[in-house]
């Protein structure tokens, strides 16, 4: 097997896209969270180091009135549990699969700073809004597009939400 030359952005995008495959296939939440966590950390770091004017992490920090350290402590707690055991080898964790979805959404939003999103990333972005947005009624472009592609999936059973995503991905041949 040949070596693969990767940039940090390449690595993050591969991790995130694999996680999105697993999300839409309704696979293991711990594996999904590990991949999303790794990708989102790289993407957040690149966003901050690249001097982007648009950091969705900063937006979330300000919206929740959290200092950066506190925000990242909260956002990274599940992934840190999943990758470290030196200080707490017998610890347990109640993993909420929805946390990985939120983390993936912010990662995709930050990924927009680096160029065009893949079709799968764009579908995930709209699907997440269709399933999680507090308000889909506003006449703003992202909400209009979400409604036209998915309708309102909030409150629908998770299998039905996933089926809608898989339908759109199949229609787009992704």
N, C-alpha and C positions, 0 to 999 in steps of 0.2 A: 504494500500500500504506500502511496506517495504522501509526502507531507503536504499540508495545506497552509498557505500563508494567509493569516488573518489580521485585520486591524481590530482594534477594540470595538469599533462600531459593527464590523462584520460579525464578531463573536456575539455581541449583544443581540443583534438582529436574528442570528441563527437560534440562539437560546429562546428568544421571545417567539419566533415563528413556530418552533417546535412546541413550546408551551401552548400556543394558540391551537395547534393541531390537537394536542391532548385535551384542551378545554372543550373543543367542539366534538371530540369523540367521547366525552364524559369519562375520562380516564382518572388515574390516581391523583387526588388533590395534593398529597405531599410532594410528589414529583413535579407537578405543575408549579407549586409554590416555589420549589427550589430553583427551577429554571427561570420563572418570572422574577424572583428575587435577584438572581445573579444578573439577568439582563437589565432590570430596572436600576440596579446600582451603577452599572457601567454607563447607562444612558443618562442618569442623573449627573454623574461625575463629568461626562463629556459635555452636557448642557452647561454646567457651571463653569468648567474650565474653558469652554469655547466662548464664553462671554455672551451667550445668547440673551437677548432681551426678554425672551419668553421662556420662563421656567415654571412649569406646572407644579413643581414641588414648592416653589416660592408662593405661588398662588394659593395652594392648599394650606401652607403654613400660615399665611396672612388670614385666610378665611376662617381658620380654626384658632387663630391667636396663639400659635405655638412658636417657640424659638426653634431655629433649625435643628439643634441637637435633640430636643424633645420630639420634634416631628419624626426625625429619622430613627430615634429609639423606638417609637411606636410602630412606624412603618416597617422596620427591619426586624422586630422582635420574633415573628414566626420563622423567618428565614434563618436568623441566627440560631434559634433552637434546632432547626433542621440540619445545620451544618457544623455545630460545635458540641463537644461533649467533655472537654477537658475539665471544666469547673463544675459541671452538674451531670455526671454520667447516669444518674438514676431519675432525672427529672422527667416529667410528663407535660404534655401540652394539649389543649383543646383547640385543634386547628379548624378554623372557620374557612371553608373553601371560597366563600365570597370575598375574603380578604385578598386572595390572589387575583381575583377578577378586577378588584379596584386597583391593585398595584399594577396589573397589566394595562389597565386603561390609562393611568397616569404615564406609564412607560411609553405607550403608543402616542399619547399627546406630546410628550417630550421628543419622541422620535421624529415628529413633524419638523423639528428644527434642522434636521439633517437631510432634507429633501423629501421627495414624494414617498408616500406610504405604499406598501404593497397592497394588492387587492384584499388579501386576507386581513391585514392590519386595518384597512379602511372598513371592512365588513365588521370586524370586531368592535371598532370604535362606534359605529352606528348601532350595532346589536347591544352594546353595553348601555348606550343612551336609551334604547328602547326598553331595556329591562331595569334600569336603575335611575334614570333621570327623575328628579323630583317634580319637574314640570315639562310636559311635552306639548303644552297648549300654546306656548308663545310662538309667534310667527317669525322665528329666527331661522336662518338657513340650515344650521345643523339639525334643528328639531323638525323642520319641514322635510328634509331629506330622510331623517330617521322614520318619520311617519309614513312617507311614501314607500320606503323599502320594507319596513317591518310592521308598521302599525304600532299600537301600544301593547307591549308585552309585559308591562309591569303588573304584578299580581297573578300572572299566569304560572302554572306549574313549571318547574325547571326543565323537565323533559320536553315540554311544549316550546319553551324558549330556545332550547338547543336545536330542536327540529326546525324551527324557523331559520336559525343561522345556517344549518346544514342545507336547507332548501336554497337559500340565497347563494351560498358557496357553490352548490351544484349548478345553479342557473348560470353563474359566472364562470363555470368550469375551473374552479380554483381547487 
